[in-house]
Amino acid sequence: MIDALPIRHELRGLSAYGAPQLDVAVRLNTNENPYPMPPHVAAAMAASLAEVVPTVNRYPDRDALELRASLAAYLGHGLDASRVWAANGSNEIQQELLQVFGGPGRRAMGFTPSYSMHRLLALGTATEWIAGVRDADFGLTPDSAVAQIRAHAPDVVFLCAPNNPTGTALPPAVIDAVLDVAPGIVVVDEAYAEFRRAGTPTALANLEGQPRLVVTRTMSKAFACAGVRLGYLAASAEIVDAVQLVRLPYHLSALTQTAAKVALAHVEALLETVEAIKQGRDYLVTELRRLGLPVAESDANFVLVCAGVWVLRKKRPDLDRPFRTPWVPVVPILGVVCCLGLMATLPGDTWIRLIVWLLIGFVIYFGYSRKHSRLQKELAAGGAGSPPPGKGGMRGQPPR
Ligand SMILES: Cc1ncc(COP(=O)(O)O)c(C=O)c1O
């Protein structure tokens, strides 16, 4: 029991982040690229790693300059190595940002439901976490974001675009509005950016002239390199310099840097599968909607389906009718029969037993009828654990 150890009080009772890693044929829960690396890219990576292995008696390039230059070239938008930083996954990047800009006495804020690690990273760096909210359709409007930021004045704001777990994109106007009012830095987590639909912009386009904006990216999703562990940020050169204050020396191994550079050298081949994944996603969205399921708009490699209403209707077709039950006459009859049965075997007051049995019958009946009307109301509102269908986000009519 770790609670017996003198761990920090804000970590007590928490569980470690743990999307289950299951040995199953179709693994969907960690949103990776399901396609393996193309064989010729894997061969090139293996050859480059074989060259580097004999040199690992030496520390790697602490500043990962070559890799950062390659990442900047991939991102475009006028970026160079001085405005890009890399680490072991974008989680490490975000942790470093919180170490620099969060910490004791400071606050970080996200708009939930969103990527759960943002909160855990905040807790791990002793940063207070503020769980902001999204609209009912999982969108985030500039007005709502601004009002929530004004109310809490967070030192670090996390925006997630496309958002995990909803897949929804973020209008650039939200980023601009947030930057106008946020007193600290604004992090846009773009882990799934490569999957966005044509016409959906990236926050990289907002970077110019915004010294407090940070965009984080990863090779864990579109690049099919989750096992490499390579995440990175694009921001102002000052933010990159600030992160140097907390980065561990030689944090990025020579093997990781080599593998990532090979991946970037084969970016076209690696990203070929992205188009297939996007087509599969769009097909899934169309077909699920045809079934009547409410599905959120997705710019990611996953889709949020609110199946609550749909499943409930399938399981309980009676909910589409007013509450009627054969129990109405059965309840008192059952009460009398049970009472007579008991009377025959047990001594005592017949009337008390009769009343008790009747009461039990009516409690069951009214409990059942109340549950029926509650579920009917939820269905009418599109509920049953699902958010209501709404503008932009959830679309699809529950079947009648
Ligand atoms: C929104 C988001 N950001 C970041 C990550 C983590 O990425 P990495 O593997 O680069 O640490 C994930 C992983 O699922 C994610 O969903």
The ligand as a Gaussian input file, in Angstrom:
#p B3LYP/6-31G(d) Opt

LIG

0 1
 C       -4.554000      14.434000     -26.682000
 C       -3.311000      13.639000     -26.424000
 N       -2.175000      14.256000     -26.165000
 C       -1.048000      13.586000     -25.926000
 C       -1.035000      12.203000     -25.932000
 C        0.219000      11.472000     -25.574000
 O        1.084000      11.430000     -26.601000
 P        2.561000      10.884000     -26.440000
 O        2.514000       9.454000     -26.818000
 O        3.326000      11.727000     -27.400000
 O        3.013000      11.103000     -25.039000
 C       -2.209000      11.508000     -26.206000
 C       -2.212000      10.042000     -26.197000
 O       -3.182000       9.366000     -26.278000
 C       -3.374000      12.239000     -26.455000
 O       -4.535000      11.619000     -26.691000

